[in-house]
Amino acid sequence: MSLNCQLPWYGPIVRIEPEPVIVASTVILRPWCAQDVTALTEIYRDPVSMQYIDVPQPYDANRATEFVLRAAGSRAAGTAFHYAVTLPDADTVLGSAYLHNIATSEVASDVSFLIHPRHRGRGWATAALVALSDAALHAGFRHIYARIDPSNSASESVVARAGFSRLRVEEGEVCWSRP
Ligand SMILES: CC(C)(COP(=O)(O)OP(=O)(O)OC[C@H]1O[C@@H](n2cnc3c(N)ncnc32)[C@H](O)[C@@H]1OP(=O)(O)O)[C@@H](O)C(=O)NCCC(=O)NCCS
């Protein structure tokens, strides 16, 4: 006797994985590595950033070391893509930019970014956001969302300049989208 078992067809599972190294004209986005622990600690201790980014405090070298390993794991699992934003000449770490909250059903991802206070106001966040969202859309994401606290005017300037459009207000945050 043969069993005529019909399985539902969900279509191929497509894995979206933006390039690990993204080279733009003014910045390079690359994976975090063990040598970045000091830079990470400084970036994720900044009180202004912590108003807008949810990271456990106090942020110390142990947390940074653990994060470097976790970032590699989330890339391997396809659940988040973390990048160090660096300068091409000397590999100076300027900040952090990452894709997270990946919504497979919508083929969408959130993006977040922060720049070390010492390097702000020179266009690095905008350059990093353009480079990362271009790479994410090129890799196959259909939408990239940036969720911005309405009091965060610097961030609003960055997303508007990076080509995002204001979409809606969700849970007290303004959701911006590309495309
Ligand atoms: C938001 C942030 C990433 C901007 O980084 P940056 O490298 O200084 O950004 P850019 O130089 O590309 O652009 C900054 C823009 O904000 C403006 N800006 C800077 N500080 C500002 C402030 N306090 N109020 C209003 N606008 C401000 C700048 O004038 C510039 O806009 P303009 O070129 O139109 O004048 C940085 O301030 C930061 O790390 N903040 C804390 C973390 C954060 O808020 N992340 C976003 C959450 S997703």
The ligand as a Gaussian input file, in Angstrom:
#p B3LYP/6-31G(d) Opt

LIG

0 1
 C       22.733000      60.193000      15.416000
 C       24.229000      60.005000      15.185000
 C       24.472000      58.575000      14.738000
 C       24.676000      60.981000      14.080000
 O       26.051000      60.703000      13.790000
 P       26.918000      61.739000      12.919000
 O       28.093000      61.046000      12.356000
 O       27.151000      62.952000      13.724000
 O       25.888000      62.052000      11.752000
 P       26.145000      62.925000      10.460000
 O       27.392000      63.751000      10.656000
 O       26.064000      62.010000       9.287000
 O       24.859000      63.856000      10.432000
 C       24.483000      64.500000      11.592000
 C       23.320000      65.394000      11.261000
 O       22.640000      65.671000      12.456000
 C       22.747000      67.032000      12.738000
 N       22.908000      67.123000      14.162000
 C       23.980000      66.772000      14.896000
 N       23.728000      66.987000      16.197000
 C       22.458000      67.472000      16.245000
 C       21.609000      67.880000      17.296000
 N       22.010000      67.804000      18.576000
 N       20.380000      68.326000      17.002000
 C       19.974000      68.387000      15.714000
 N       20.709000      67.981000      14.686000
 C       21.938000      67.551000      14.946000
 C       23.924000      67.541000      11.974000
 O       23.826000      68.918000      11.776000
 C       23.783000      66.727000      10.717000
 O       22.741000      67.201000       9.902000
 P       23.001000      68.245000       8.711000
 O       24.189000      67.752000       7.948000
 O       21.726000      68.207000       7.949000
 O       23.286000      69.527000       9.399000
 C       25.065000      60.296000      16.449000
 O       24.697000      61.552000      16.941000
 C       24.877000      59.246000      17.531000
 O       25.619000      58.274000      17.593000
 N       23.864000      59.452000      18.406000
 C       23.591000      58.507000      19.474000
 C       23.041000      57.169000      18.959000
 C       21.778000      57.337000      18.145000
 O       20.959000      58.203000      18.417000
 N       21.604000      56.456000      17.160000
 C       20.434000      56.449000      16.338000
 C       19.432000      55.485000      16.844000
 S       18.966000      54.414000      15.523000

